[in-house]
Amino acid sequence: MKNRRLILLTLLILLNSTVRAQNTAHYKKILTAVNAKLTQAVIKKDINTLLAGYDANAVCMPEYHNTLFGKEDIRKYYSKWLDSATVSRFQKEIHEIKQVKNFLLTSGTFNEEFTKTGRAPFVYKGKYIQVWKIGKGEELSLISEIWGAVDNIDRASLPLSQFIVPDTANFPRPAVTPALIAVTARNKHLASLIVKRDGASMADFYARDAIYMPYYMPMLTGFNTIKDYYVKHEDPKVSIDKVSINASGITDLGAYVLVNGYYDVNWRAGEANGTVTGKSINIWKREPGGRLLLYRQMVCHD
């Protein structure tokens, strides 16, 4: 009897794995076509086709720019961006697709070559996280995205990159739910570790199979890689006076919690000091017992 149960359990696991692999391949085919359509729209400066891929309440987080809330803000951004630059090549490579209920959590890399008016061509190499909603007839709409470079780049290289202090007082405020309370507590604890410069403990916020995408670096895969990064990144020579980590949007999917976030950090290094602001997409995974660990995360500066 025990052997029979073991065989049935093994078959069930294999069946679920096969179904997941088939779904991933299916949606990768769809997303590849969608990405090709949207990148061509950027090259052709076809705003209407580009905007058709976004949900009405989409959130967009460009590098070196404030967060965009809603389709109209995204339209204004791209209209100005494409008025000031011409894209000659734009390619996206999908690294991962994960279906969670009626959402697709995706990540990847991109290679974009453009020319700003009056400047030499620039090659923008970066990585991204996108969250898509699966609608009727498997129509996909982009509800949240973030992107940034895989290496340190000059702000002036990008169109519309003048720093403007974000007006966080007017950011959306998610409804108070158990998920928001749990995420807020985790963010508060993480902020305290940043102030303490305790990189090793910061890494404990990540799942063993996590992927983290810091600013100015390629994606970091796996707990040990992320821990090595934090131990080096939390330089004790740089003092952190204050850290604030907040959420502008949250979607509780049971096993996963999707969070649109924003942060500010007050730092000091010798005689120098300043404030860094930025935004993030944080995908938390619920462990057995309910503890939240970061499963996928990307941050970039305003």
N, C-alpha and C positions, 0 to 999 in steps of 0.2 A: 504493500500500500504506500509506504514512504517513497519507494523508488518511482511509483506511478505519479505521485504528486510532484516529485522533483522533475520528472520528465515533462509534465504538463506546465510547470512553472517555467522551465527552460524554453519550451516552445512558445509560451506566451511572451517571454522577454524577447525572443528572436522575432516574433511576429510584430511586436511594438517597434522594435528597432528597424525592421524592414519598412513599416508604414511611415515612420519618421523620415527615413532616408528618401522614400518616394515623394513625400510632401516637400522636403527640402529641395530635391531636384526639380520638382514641379514649380515651386515658387522662385527658384533661382532662374529658371527659364523666363518666367514672367517679368521678374525684376530686371533681368539683363536687357529685355526689350524696352521696359519703361525707362531705365537709365539711358539707353541709347537715344530714345526719343527726347528726353529732357536735356541731355548734353548737346544734342544737335540744335535744340531750341535756343540754347545759350549762344552757340556759334552763329546761328542765323538771326539772333536778336529778336526771336519770336516770343514776346512776353506772354501772349495769350496761351500758347501751347505750354509754356513753362509753368504758368500759374495754375493750369488745369490739373497738374499733379498734386497740388496742395489742398488739404482740408481747409474749410472756411476759417477754422480757429487754430490753424497750424502755428507752431512756434519754431522760429529759425534763429540759429545762433552762429553768425559768421565770426571768423577770427578778426580781431582788431575792429570790432563794431559792436554796438549795443544789441541786445536781444530784440528780435522782431516778433511782435505778438499780433497774429491775425493776417489774413490774406492781403488786406489793403496795405499794411506796413511792408509786407514782403514785395508786393507789386512796386511800391515806391522805391524800395531799395534796389531791386533789379533794374528798374527803368533808369535810375541814375547811374548804376554800375555800368550798364551796357552803353550808356551815352558817353562814358569816359574811357572805355576800353573796348578793344576788339579781340575776341577769342579765336585763335587759329586752330587749336587742338584741345580736346577735352575728353579724357578717358577715365572711366571708373572701373575698378576691379572689386568684385564682391569677395570679402574674406569669409563671411559667416552669415547664415540666415537661421533664425530660431523662431518657430511659431509658438506663440503662447495665446491660447484662445483665438480671438479674431484679430490678433496683432502679429506683425512680423518685426522682430528685433534684428537689425542688420548692421553690419560694420564692413569697412573696406578701406581702400586707398584710392587716390585720384592723382592724375597728372594733367595739369592745365597750363597751356601756353597762351599768354595774352600780351597785348601791347597797350599800355596806357598812352593817351595823347601826349606827344612830345617826349616819349621815353623809349628806351630800347625794349625789345621783347623780354618777357620774364616767364620763367618756368616755375610754376607753383606746384610743389609736390606735397601731398598731405594725406590725412586719414579722416575718417568720418564715422559717426553713428547716426543711423536713421531709424525711426519707428513709423511703421506703416499700419494703417487700419484696413482690414479686409472687408469690403462691402459686398453688396449684392452682385452676383455674377463674377465674384472674385476681383472686382474692381478695387484697385489699391489707391489710397489717398495718404499723403505724407502728413503726419500730425506733429512730428518733432524731429529736428535734425541739428547737428553740430559738426563743424569741420575746423581743421587747423593744420599747420605745416608740420612736417616730420623733421625739420631743422630750424634753427634760429633764422628768422627773416626780418628785414627792415620793415617797419610799419609803412614807410612811404612806398614800398613796392606794390601795395595793394590799393585798388580804388576805394574811395569812401572810408579811409582808415584814420581820419582825424579823431583823436581821443576826445570823447564827450562823457563827462561823469554821468552814469546811468541814473535815471530818476526812479529809484527803487520804491519810493513811496507810492508810485502809481502802478507798480507791478501787480498782476493778479494775486489774490490771496486764496489758496485752496481752503475748502471747507474743513473744519476740524473733525477728523475721523481717527479711529485707532491707528490706521496706517500712518497718518501725518504725525500723530503724537510719537509713534515709535521712530520714525525717520528723524524728527526734530531732536529727540533724545540722542540718537546716534550721531547726528551732526554736531550737537553740543559737545559730546565727548571727544569727537574727532578734532574739533576746534581747539579744545584744551590741550591735546597732544601736539598740535602744530605749535602752539605757544611754547610748550615745553621742549620742542625740537626732538621729540621722541619718535624717530622714524621707524624703529623696529616695532613699536606698539601700534603705530599707524597701519602697518602692513597687516596686522591681525584683523582689520576691518574687511579684508578681502577673502573671497572664497578661494579654495585651492585651484579651481579652474577659471579664475577671474582673468579678464583682460582690462588693462588700464591704459588710457591714451593721454599722457601728459602733454602740456604745451611744448612745442619745439622738439618733439621726439617721436620716433616711430611707436607703434603699439607695443606694450609690454604684456607678454603672455605668461600666465602661471604665477602662483604665489611667491615662489622663491625669487623670480625675476623682479617682481614688484617690490619685495622686501629689500633686495639689494639696491634698487633705485631709491627708496625712501631713506635708507640708512645714509646714502651718499647725499641725497638732496637736502636733508634737514641739517644744513650747515650750522653748527653752533656759533660761528662767527657772525651770523645774521640773527639779530634779535627780533622776535615778533611780539609786538605790544598788544595786538587785538586781532581776532579773527571772527568773522561772522559768516555763517553758512545757512542759506535759507532756500525755501522751495517756492516756486511760482506756479507749479502744477504737479498734480500727483494722480496716478491711476493705479488702483489696487487690483491686481490680477490673481490674487490668491497666493500662488507659489512665488510670484514676482511682484515687485512694486516699482513702477516707472515714475521717475521724478525729474522734472525740469528744475534746475537749481541756479543759484547765483551766489557770489561770495565777494567779500572784500577783506584785504589783509593789510594791516599797518606794520611796516617793517623798519628796522634800523640796522645800519652797518657802518660803524665808525661815525664819521660826521654826516654821512648820507642817510636819508630816510625818505619814505614815501608810502603811498597807498596803491595797491594793486586791486583792480576789480575784474571780475570775469563771470563766466557762466559754465554750466555743466549739464550733461545728461547722466543720470545715475540710475542704473538698473540694479535694484537690490533683490537678493534671493533669500527666501525664508528657509532657514535650516529647520530640522526637526526640533520641536520645542518653541519655534517662533522667532528665534534670533535672526536679525537681518545682517547679511553680509553682502558687500558689493560684488556683483557678478560681472557687470560691464560698466565702465565709466570713461567719460572723456571730459576734459576741461580745456578752455582757451580764454585768453584775455580779451577784455573789451578794447 
